[in-house]
Amino acid sequence: MPITTEDILMPTTTMADTARLHALLDEALTLADTLQLPLAAIHIDQALAQLSDVDVPAL
């Protein structure tokens, strides 16, 4: 089965999306801490932990 452009770009797109999501969650965590919203910070921290557990395949 030949490798297509989609096969190459999909992991790259997924990695870029994951990196962007991580950056947004980092910003949200900073905002939650600044606004003293501990419950929100806990949930955001949990989301970051789950995102870190995701195994994105290498190219």
TIDREN-592308 format. One record per residue (C-alpha): residue in one letter; residue number from 1; x, y, z. Coordinates in steps of 0.05 Angstrom, whole numbers, always signed. Layout:
<atoms>
+------+-----+--------+--------+--------+
! type ! seq !      X !      Y !      Z !
+------+-----+--------+--------+--------+
!    A ! NUM !      X !      Y !      Z !
...
+------+-----+--------+--------+--------+
</atoms>
This chain:
<atoms>
+------+-----+--------+--------+--------+
! type ! seq !      X !      Y !      Z !
+------+-----+--------+--------+--------+
!    M !   1 !     +0 !     +0 !     +0 !
!    P !   2 !    +33 !    +66 !    -22 !
!    I !   3 !    +42 !   +123 !    +27 !
!    T !   4 !     +0 !   +183 !    +10 !
!    T !   5 !     +8 !   +257 !    +26 !
!    E !   6 !    -49 !   +249 !    +76 !
!    D !   7 !     -9 !   +196 !   +113 !
!    I !   8 !    +48 !   +244 !   +121 !
!    L !   9 !     +8 !   +307 !   +137 !
!    M !  10 !    -41 !   +276 !   +186 !
!    P !  11 !     +9 !   +264 !   +243 !
!    T !  12 !    +39 !   +334 !   +231 !
!    T !  13 !    -30 !   +366 !   +235 !
!    T !  14 !    -47 !   +326 !   +297 !
!    M !  15 !    +19 !   +346 !   +331 !
!    A !  16 !     +6 !   +420 !   +314 !
!    D !  17 !    -65 !   +416 !   +340 !
!    T !  18 !    -41 !   +382 !   +404 !
!    A !  19 !    +13 !   +435 !   +414 !
!    R !  20 !    -39 !   +490 !   +404 !
!    L !  21 !    -87 !   +457 !   +453 !
!    H !  22 !    -31 !   +451 !   +504 !
!    A !  23 !    -15 !   +525 !   +496 !
!    L !  24 !    -88 !   +545 !   +504 !
!    L !  25 !    -96 !   +502 !   +566 !
!    D !  26 !    -32 !   +533 !   +595 !
!    E !  27 !    -62 !   +602 !   +584 !
!    A !  28 !   -128 !   +580 !   +615 !
!    L !  29 !    -92 !   +552 !   +676 !
!    T !  30 !    -55 !   +618 !   +685 !
!    L !  31 !   -121 !   +656 !   +680 !
!    A !  32 !   -156 !   +610 !   +729 !
!    D !  33 !    -99 !   +619 !   +778 !
!    T !  34 !   -100 !   +694 !   +769 !
!    L !  35 !   -175 !   +698 !   +780 !
!    Q !  36 !   -169 !   +651 !   +839 !
!    L !  37 !   -214 !   +597 !   +810 !
!    P !  38 !   -187 !   +534 !   +842 !
!    L !  39 !   -240 !   +487 !   +815 !
!    A !  40 !   -228 !   +510 !   +744 !
!    A !  41 !   -153 !   +505 !   +754 !
!    I !  42 !   -160 !   +433 !   +778 !
!    H !  43 !   -200 !   +413 !   +716 !
!    I !  44 !   -152 !   +448 !   +669 !
!    D !  45 !    -93 !   +415 !   +704 !
!    Q !  46 !   -127 !   +347 !   +695 !
!    A !  47 !   -138 !   +362 !   +621 !
!    L !  48 !    -64 !   +380 !   +614 !
!    A !  49 !    -45 !   +315 !   +648 !
!    Q !  50 !    -89 !   +274 !   +601 !
!    L !  51 !    -62 !   +311 !   +541 !
!    S !  52 !     +9 !   +295 !   +563 !
!    D !  53 !    -11 !   +221 !   +568 !
!    V !  54 !    -32 !   +220 !   +495 !
!    D !  55 !    +19 !   +184 !   +453 !
!    V !  56 !    +26 !   +221 !   +388 !
!    P !  57 !    +62 !   +177 !   +337 !
!    A !  58 !   +128 !   +203 !   +311 !
!    L !  59 !   +137 !   +216 !   +237 !
+------+-----+--------+--------+--------+
</atoms>
